[in-house]
Amino acid sequence: MERVTNGAILPERFRGGVAALGNFDGFHAGHQAVVGRALALARERGVPALVASFDPHPARLFQPQLPPFALTMVSQRCDLLAEFGIDAAVLIPFDRELAALSAPAFVENWLVRRLGVTGVVTGGDFTFGQQRSGDVGQLAALGATHGFSADVVAPVTDAGGTISSTRIRAALRDADPAAATALLTRPYTIRGRVEHGAKLGRTLGFPTANLRLGDYLRPAYGVYAVMVRLPGGQRVAGVANLGIRPMIEPPVELLETWIMDWSGDLYGKVIEVELVAFLRPELKLDGLEALKAQIAADADAARAVLNLPPP
């Protein structure tokens, strides 16, 4: 899949495509319906299937004080779109200049001139242009003027209502990764580069791979049963502490993962940690021996959740 970033020109071979428009943070079941409709239309018409998204998220421009809320990093989102079958992803730089464009100007400058679309697909709540002045009705009218179709995909719902990024964030904050998995159609996954830590886990016999959380949403602090995707694609089981490590001073926020039944050097390498089940909140225990015993108990609990045999 081609990745067009930083305002680069879309290669000519991708012009004339059908584009799904939206932020698509998380690429959950609702987003997949929008992108899936764009992909189906593109294949029917024999044209490229595109996704046009925004980077950074508009909320970062207008509310920079917001705490981290991302469900995926851009690189993850692009990988998911590539697996989905999209031909090219266009990451539109969202800055003050773009935010100031009127709805017609956004369509003319980006959809018509830069992308040359023959069709667009959005969710029903899609807005665009200065102060979110454009909606799907205006997009359809502008499409008729400029010669592209505009399709709207109905919300995807389940027993809890409309599937949304807001619901996923709430589930993660409520220590319910299983609910988030159902909405995302895959586990919530944190991707990062392994860095050196305090090496306390190694001292106790449980060496950990440590990741910074960066712009990711903070799920409930605590211990999780996880699956880890290693460089090269191998998936292995683990138990992870996500939080500020109350046994260590000064507190440092990390995702620390002990990969069970595996050994190797991961420092400096990129891994992905999938949150499968919440096991318990973070605890401040009475000394290192108590911590060692608790880690062993957490590992047993993780094995049970992940249906692994005893070590």
C-alpha positions as CSV (number, residue, x, y, z in Angstrom):
1,M,0.0,0.0,0.0
2,E,1.3,3.5,-0.9
3,R,1.5,5.9,2.0
4,V,1.2,9.6,1.0
5,T,2.2,11.9,3.9
6,N,3.3,15.5,4.6
7,G,1.2,16.9,1.8
8,A,3.1,14.9,-0.9
9,I,1.5,14.6,-4.3
10,L,-0.6,11.5,-4.9
11,P,1.0,9.4,-7.6
12,E,-0.8,9.5,-10.9
13,R,-1.7,5.8,-10.8
14,F,-3.9,6.4,-7.7
15,R,-5.9,9.3,-9.1
16,G,-9.6,8.7,-10.0
17,G,-10.1,6.4,-7.0
18,V,-12.8,6.1,-4.4
19,A,-11.8,7.5,-1.1
20,A,-13.0,6.7,2.4
21,L,-12.9,10.0,4.4
22,G,-12.5,10.2,8.2
23,N,-10.1,10.1,11.1
24,F,-10.4,6.3,11.6
25,D,-8.5,6.3,14.9
26,G,-8.7,2.7,16.1
27,F,-10.0,1.4,12.8
28,H,-12.9,-0.2,14.7
29,A,-15.9,-2.1,13.3
30,G,-17.7,1.2,12.3
31,H,-14.6,2.5,10.5
32,Q,-14.2,-0.8,8.8
33,A,-17.7,-0.5,7.4
34,V,-16.9,2.9,5.8
35,V,-13.6,1.7,4.4
36,G,-15.1,-1.6,3.3
37,R,-17.8,0.3,1.3
38,A,-15.1,2.4,-0.4
39,L,-13.1,-0.7,-1.2
40,A,-16.1,-2.5,-2.7
41,L,-17.1,0.5,-4.8
42,A,-13.5,0.9,-6.1
43,R,-13.3,-2.7,-7.1
44,E,-16.7,-2.5,-8.8
45,R,-15.6,0.5,-10.8
46,G,-12.0,-0.8,-11.5
47,V,-10.4,2.2,-9.8
48,P,-8.0,2.6,-6.9
49,A,-9.3,2.2,-3.3
50,L,-8.1,5.1,-1.1
51,V,-8.4,6.3,2.5
52,A,-8.0,10.0,3.2
53,S,-7.4,10.7,6.9
54,F,-5.9,13.5,9.0
55,D,-2.7,13.8,10.9
56,P,-2.5,14.9,13.5
57,H,-6.1,14.3,14.8
58,P,-8.0,17.7,14.6
59,A,-8.5,17.6,18.4
60,R,-4.8,17.9,18.9
61,L,-4.9,21.3,17.1
62,F,-7.9,22.7,18.8
63,Q,-7.5,21.2,22.2
64,P,-3.8,20.6,22.8
65,Q,-4.3,20.3,26.5
66,L,-6.2,17.0,26.1
67,P,-4.5,14.0,27.7
68,P,-3.3,11.3,25.3
69,F,-6.2,9.6,23.6
70,A,-4.9,7.7,20.5
71,L,-6.1,4.1,19.9
72,T,-3.6,3.6,17.2
73,M,-0.4,5.2,15.9
74,V,-0.4,6.3,12.3
75,S,2.0,3.5,11.4
76,Q,-0.4,0.9,12.9
77,R,-3.4,2.4,11.1
78,C,-1.6,2.3,7.8
79,D,-0.6,-1.4,8.4
80,L,-4.3,-2.2,9.2
81,L,-5.5,-0.4,6.0
82,A,-2.9,-2.3,4.0
83,E,-4.1,-5.6,5.4
84,F,-7.7,-4.6,4.6
85,G,-6.8,-4.2,0.9
86,I,-6.5,-0.5,0.5
87,D,-4.3,0.7,-2.4
88,A,-3.2,4.1,-0.9
89,A,-3.6,6.0,2.3
90,V,-3.4,9.8,2.2
91,L,-2.6,11.5,5.5
92,I,-3.8,15.1,5.1
93,P,-1.7,17.4,7.3
94,F,-4.2,19.0,9.7
95,D,-2.9,22.5,10.6
96,R,-4.3,26.0,10.9
97,E,-4.2,26.5,7.1
98,L,-6.3,23.4,6.5
99,A,-8.7,24.2,9.3
100,A,-9.3,27.7,7.8
101,L,-10.5,26.3,4.4
102,S,-14.2,26.6,3.7
103,A,-16.0,23.3,2.9
104,P,-16.1,24.0,-0.9
105,A,-12.4,25.0,-0.8
106,F,-11.5,21.7,1.0
107,V,-13.3,19.7,-1.6
108,E,-11.8,21.7,-4.5
109,N,-8.2,21.7,-3.1
110,W,-8.0,18.2,-1.8
111,L,-10.6,15.9,-3.2
112,V,-10.7,17.3,-6.7
113,R,-7.3,18.8,-7.4
114,R,-4.9,16.8,-5.2
115,L,-6.7,13.4,-5.2
116,G,-8.9,13.5,-8.3
117,V,-11.5,11.3,-6.7
118,T,-14.4,9.7,-8.6
119,G,-16.2,8.8,-5.3
120,V,-16.0,9.3,-1.6
121,V,-17.5,7.4,1.3
122,T,-18.1,8.7,4.8
123,G,-20.0,8.0,8.0
124,G,-23.2,10.0,8.6
125,D,-21.5,12.3,11.2
126,F,-18.6,13.3,8.9
127,T,-18.0,17.1,8.9
128,F,-15.3,19.1,7.1
129,G,-14.3,22.7,6.4
130,Q,-13.9,25.8,8.6
131,Q,-15.7,25.3,11.9
132,R,-17.0,22.0,10.7
133,S,-19.4,23.8,8.4
134,G,-19.7,21.1,5.8
135,D,-21.7,17.9,6.3
136,V,-22.6,14.9,4.3
137,G,-25.4,16.7,2.5
138,Q,-23.1,19.4,1.3
139,L,-20.5,16.9,0.4
140,A,-23.0,15.2,-1.9
141,A,-24.0,18.5,-3.5
142,L,-20.4,19.4,-4.1
143,G,-19.7,16.0,-5.5
144,A,-22.5,16.4,-8.0
145,T,-20.9,19.7,-9.1
146,H,-17.4,18.3,-9.4
147,G,-18.4,14.9,-10.8
148,F,-17.8,12.4,-7.9
149,S,-20.3,10.3,-6.0
150,A,-20.8,10.6,-2.3
151,D,-21.9,7.6,-0.3
152,V,-22.9,7.6,3.4
153,V,-22.6,4.4,5.5
154,A,-25.0,3.9,8.4
155,P,-23.6,3.5,11.9
156,V,-22.6,0.0,13.0
157,T,-24.4,-1.0,16.2
158,D,-24.4,-3.8,18.8
159,A,-26.3,-4.4,22.0
160,G,-24.6,-1.4,23.6
161,G,-25.4,1.1,20.8
162,T,-23.3,2.7,18.1
163,I,-19.8,1.4,17.9
164,S,-17.4,4.3,18.4
165,S,-14.0,5.3,19.6
166,T,-15.6,6.9,22.6
167,R,-17.0,3.6,23.7
168,I,-13.7,1.8,23.2
169,R,-11.8,4.4,25.3
170,A,-14.4,4.1,28.0
171,A,-14.0,0.3,28.0
172,L,-10.2,0.5,28.3
173,R,-10.4,3.1,31.1
174,D,-12.9,0.8,32.9
175,A,-10.4,-2.1,32.8
176,D,-12.5,-4.1,30.2
177,P,-10.1,-4.9,27.4
178,A,-12.4,-7.7,26.2
179,A,-15.2,-5.2,25.5
180,A,-12.7,-3.0,23.6
181,T,-11.6,-6.1,21.6
182,A,-15.2,-6.8,20.5
183,L,-15.6,-3.2,19.3
184,L,-12.2,-3.0,17.6
185,T,-12.4,-6.6,16.2
186,R,-8.9,-7.2,17.6
187,P,-7.2,-6.5,20.9
188,Y,-6.1,-3.0,21.8
189,T,-2.4,-3.0,20.9
190,I,0.4,-0.8,22.0
191,R,3.4,-0.6,19.6
192,G,6.7,0.7,20.7
193,R,10.5,0.4,20.8
194,V,11.9,-1.6,23.7
195,E,14.0,0.5,26.0
196,H,16.1,-0.1,29.1
197,G,14.4,0.1,32.5
198,A,15.4,-0.2,36.1
199,K,16.2,-4.0,35.5
200,L,14.4,-4.9,38.7
201,G,12.5,-7.6,36.8
202,R,15.7,-9.2,35.6
203,T,17.1,-9.2,39.1
204,L,13.9,-11.0,40.3
205,G,14.1,-13.5,37.4
206,F,11.3,-11.9,35.3
207,P,13.1,-9.7,32.7
208,T,10.7,-7.3,31.1
209,A,10.4,-5.5,27.7
210,N,9.7,-1.8,28.5
211,L,7.6,0.5,26.3
212,R,6.7,4.2,26.7
213,L,3.0,4.9,26.2
214,G,3.6,8.1,24.2
215,D,0.3,9.4,22.6
216,Y,-1.7,6.2,23.4
217,L,-4.8,6.4,25.5
218,R,-4.0,5.2,29.0
219,P,-6.1,2.2,29.9
220,A,-6.7,1.4,33.6
221,Y,-3.4,1.0,35.4
222,G,-2.8,-2.6,36.4
223,V,-1.6,-6.0,35.4
224,Y,-2.8,-7.6,32.2
225,A,-2.6,-10.9,30.4
226,V,-1.1,-10.1,27.0
227,M,0.0,-11.4,23.7
228,V,3.2,-10.0,22.2
229,R,4.1,-9.7,18.5
230,L,7.8,-9.9,18.1
231,P,9.9,-8.6,15.3
232,G,9.4,-11.1,12.5
233,G,5.7,-11.6,13.4
234,Q,5.9,-14.4,16.1
235,R,3.2,-14.0,18.7
236,V,4.0,-15.1,22.3
237,A,2.2,-14.9,25.6
238,G,3.1,-12.6,28.4
239,V,2.0,-10.7,31.6
240,A,2.4,-7.0,31.7
241,N,2.2,-4.1,34.2
242,L,0.9,-0.9,32.8
243,G,1.3,2.1,35.1
244,I,3.7,4.0,37.3
245,R,5.3,1.0,39.1
246,P,4.6,1.9,42.7
247,M,7.4,-0.3,44.0
248,I,10.1,1.9,42.3
249,E,11.1,5.5,43.0
250,P,10.7,7.8,41.3
251,P,7.5,6.6,39.6
252,V,7.8,6.2,35.9
253,E,4.9,5.4,33.6
254,L,5.7,2.3,31.5
255,L,4.2,-0.8,29.9
256,E,6.5,-3.5,31.3
257,T,6.0,-7.0,29.8
258,W,7.4,-10.3,30.9
259,I,7.3,-12.6,27.9
260,M,6.7,-16.1,29.3
261,D,8.5,-19.1,27.9
262,W,10.7,-17.0,25.6
263,S,14.2,-15.4,25.9
264,G,16.1,-13.1,23.7
265,D,17.4,-9.5,23.3
266,L,14.7,-7.0,22.3
267,Y,16.4,-3.8,23.3
268,G,15.9,-1.2,20.6
269,K,13.4,-3.3,18.7
270,V,9.8,-2.6,17.9
271,I,7.2,-4.9,19.4
272,E,3.4,-4.9,19.8
273,V,1.6,-5.7,23.1
274,E,-2.0,-6.8,22.9
275,L,-4.1,-6.3,26.0
276,V,-6.2,-9.5,26.4
277,A,-7.5,-9.4,30.0
278,F,-7.2,-7.3,33.1
279,L,-5.9,-9.3,36.1
280,R,-5.6,-6.8,38.9
281,P,-4.8,-3.1,39.8
282,E,-1.3,-2.0,40.6
283,L,-0.1,-2.8,44.1
284,K,2.6,-1.5,46.4
285,L,3.8,-4.7,48.1
286,D,5.9,-5.3,51.2
287,G,9.3,-5.8,49.7
288,L,11.0,-7.6,46.8
289,E,10.2,-11.1,47.9
290,A,6.5,-10.2,48.0
291,L,6.8,-8.7,44.6
292,K,8.5,-11.8,43.2
293,A,5.7,-14.0,44.6
294,Q,3.0,-11.7,43.2
295,I,4.6,-11.7,39.7
296,A,4.6,-15.5,39.8
297,A,1.0,-15.5,40.8
298,D,0.2,-13.0,38.0
299,A,1.9,-15.3,35.5
300,D,-0.2,-18.2,36.6
301,A,-3.3,-16.1,36.2
302,A,-2.2,-15.0,32.8
303,R,-1.6,-18.6,31.7
304,A,-5.1,-19.5,32.8
305,V,-6.7,-16.7,30.9
306,L,-4.6,-17.4,27.8
307,N,-5.2,-21.2,28.0
308,L,-1.6,-22.0,28.4
309,P,-0.2,-25.1,30.1
310,P,1.8,-24.6,33.4
311,P,5.5,-23.9,32.9
